[in-house]
Amino acid sequence: MYKMDEIVRDGDPVLRQRAQKVTFPLSEEDQSIVNAMMEYLVVSQDEERNKAYGLRPGVGLAGPQVGVSKQYAAILIPNLDVDGTDEEDGFFFKGVIFNPVITRQSVKQTALQMGEGCLSVDEDVPGLVERADRITVHYQDEQGRKQELRLQGYPAIVFQHEIEHLQGTLYYDHINQTDPWLEHEHTHYVG
C-alpha cells in the first residue's frame, strides 16, 4: 500500500505529462502498482485505518500520482443511497481502469459545490470545477477486456478528474481565475 509520503505532489513533472498506453497482459510490476493503489483507497476510506496510517481519504488515484506515467487509475466510489448513507452492498464502482477514453459527454455541466481536491495537491485551491454532467467512458479492465460505462453526476466527476491526470491536467486548471465561485445558470451543483 502507498503511504502519503509516496504520493507525487504538485510540481513534479510526471503530473503534467501525457501518460503512456498500457499493454496487456499486465506486467507483474503494473499489477503490483495497481493493487497498492486500490489498497490505498480502501484503507483511506476506513476511518480507523485511515487515522492509523495518516492517510488523506480518496476516491481515485492515477498512475502519475504514484510516479508512473501509464494510463491507469484506481477508482473506489462509495455506493450512497438517497439519504446519503453508505448502503450495505459497498461501492458504486470499485476497480482499475486502463487506457480510458471519454467518448461522449453532455453539454449540461455539473460541479461539486465545495470544489474539488486532490491527493497530489496539498494546498486547497478553492473554486468550482465545471465538468460534463454525463459521460460515456471506454476503458480496459485488468484482463484487457474492453468495457463501457455511462456515468452521471458525482461518479462522472470522479472519472473525469482521474482521466485528466492521465492527460497531464489538474483540477484547478479549470477554475475561473477572476471569479473562482462563479456559478452558471445551466450547471447542476452537487453536494
C-alpha positions, 0 to 999 in steps of 0.5 A: 500500500502507498503511504502519503509520503509516496504520493507525487505532489504538485510540481513534479513533472510526471503530473503534467505529462501525457501518460503512456498506453498500457499493454496487456497482459499486465506486467507483474510490476503494473499489477503490483502498482495497481493493487497498492493503489486500490489498497490505498483507497480502501484503507483511506476510506476506513476511518480507523485505518485511515487515522492509523496510517495518516492517510488523506481519504480518496476516491481515485488515484492515477498512475502519475500520482504514484510516479508512473506515467501509464494510463491507469487509475484506481477508482473506489466510489462509495455506493450512497443511497438517497439519504446519503448513507453508505448502503450495505452492498459497498461501492458504486464502482470499485476497480482499475481502469486502463487506457480510458477514453471519454467518448461522449459527454453532455453539454449540461455541466455539473460541479461539486459545490465545495470544489474539488481536491486532490491527493497530489495537491496539498494546498486547497485551491478553492473554486468550482470545477465545471465538468460534463454532467454525463459521460460515456467512458471506454476503458480496459479492465485488468484482463484487457477486456474492453468495457463501457460505462455511462456515468452521471453526476458525482461518479462522472466527476470522479472519472473525469478528474482521474482521466485528466491526470492521465492527460497531464491536467489538474483540477484547478486548471479549470477554475475561473481565475477572476471569479473562482465561485462563479456559478452558471445558470445551466450547471447542476451543483452537487453536494 
